[in-house]
Amino acid sequence: MATELAAGLAARDAVETTVRPPGRMPLASAWSWLWPKLAALVVVLAVWQAVVWTGWKPDYVLPGPGPVFLRLAQDVGNANFDLGVAITLRRALIGYAIAVAIGTAAGILVARIAVLRKAIGSAILGLQSMPSIAWFPLAILLFGLNETAIFFVVILGAAPAIAGGLLSGVDHVQPLLIRVGRVMGARGLGLYRHIILPAALPSFVGGLKQGWAFAWRSLMAGEIIGIVGHQLSLGQQIQFARDFADAEQLLAIIVVIFVIGVVIDSLFGTLDRAIRRRWGLLGADA
Amino acid sequence: MSNILQLSEKHSLSVERLTMAFPHDGRLLLALQGVTLEVEQGELVCIVGASGSGKSTLLNILAGLDEPSAGRAHVHGRVALMFQEAALLPWLTAAGNVELALELRGVRRPQRVDLARELLHRVHLDGFEKRLPHELSGGMKQRVALARALAQDADVLLMDEPFGALDAITRDRLHEELERIWTDTGLTILFVTHNAREAVRLGDRVLVFTSRPGRVGHEVKVDLPRPRSLDSPELAVIAGRITDRLKHEMSGRHDGN
């Protein structure tokens, strides 16, 4: 009887089980991922070159992609330039890490404590839309022209977005999942650990991603406005390039800043897709 | 007072003059009014009623999720609740969902894996331990939910139309499975459905709920031998009588809406 039942169920499962589409060749899928981006790049470079050829601006103000990438190639081997990239990335990572810690802690506290929510819930949303560079003059007054002022601006730019992402994730947890957790005996912090925080993860990652974008922006603005010490950060080098009317160098650095932004953003994109795949929220061909 | 304590010794679950009201459009809406019922230990009792008869509300109160407006609900021992949707946690595998219930019950990590596998085996999901919820069919999800409810090692299992969204064949299989598990474990089960046949198929007794406000309008004892077939004429006769009652009940209330 029992085995008969099991066999019947197994047969049924075979019918019911969702069939996974056969995985595509890794090479083919990499190519299908790559070619639209390459095509876009070619179009951008072509438009850029075309504008240069029209002679709208002299070469020393708007150089073409050729000289800029040549300059970039030279820069990459240059110790000072590499040091600048290292300085900027270090600031970005430290500032962002602190922002993640503060934003996450603030998000959890505000979500957990009703009074805090009423008091500063909407303030967090307001802070998100505040251009963080507006804080920079205050930061200079408070801390002087140094790295602390830059970190202050980076954190104020990124932390509200991270807290906001977490908060909105907590708010949008399916009530049914919370009931399931309570029926299983999860209460208070346990409910947070096992149900609410994992359920809020997609929105939290969205907040982390937005937080990174704000941090990177604030850092660049801070580095360009506030020349700190004698360190050759990327923002500082861009400002020097302008002062010396070195347009090739200026554009080369812009390319570097753009590429760093894209690479890190794509890391978040990968994380986001991994989560959505696990949750079954991806289309079959995505 | 002593009377009630005696009742809870004998009964696994007792509900006395339970009333539940929700504020709605500035008025109080009565979901349950004066519900009284008792379920003996090891009994499988079905509640059948039209939608809006407060059946889910009753289960939520019994599971401790909601507080009643008046009256008392007492469950002897631990209680588990299965919802109409499987409500599996989408970030955990089938085994992970069961293991979480074990963890929250206080089972130590080394034992959890084996126990979860055993529970999934009990609902015939061997080999599906590593699957994520979205990789399972509706019937399989409900079986994981059943395994998860069993993992709570509860004395009383409350089921809120758990098979309502499944196709007839899958539901048939799950009836057999539930009956087998009930026989093996001696669980007390309170099973809510809007399907009279399902209620007669499973229940030792069937309680027919009236609508708005919900209360026990009628009780039917089902003396058919087990396992019962949904298609047997004897079952159909009893289910037919219950359906008539429900229809009568609904038409009587129709003008009130």
Interface residues (C-beta under 8 A of the other chain):
Chain A: A2 L5 A6 G8 L9 A10 R12 D13 E16 T17 T18 R20 L176 L177 R179 V180 R182 V183 M184 G185 A186 G190 H194 I195 P198 A199 L201 I275 R278 W279 G280 L281
Chain B: N60 A63 G64 L65 V79 A80 L81 F83 E85 A87 L89 P90 W91 L100 A101 E103 L104 R105 H124 L125 F128 L132 P133 H134 E135 L136 S137 G138 G139 M140 R148 Q152 I169 T170 R173 E176 E177 R180
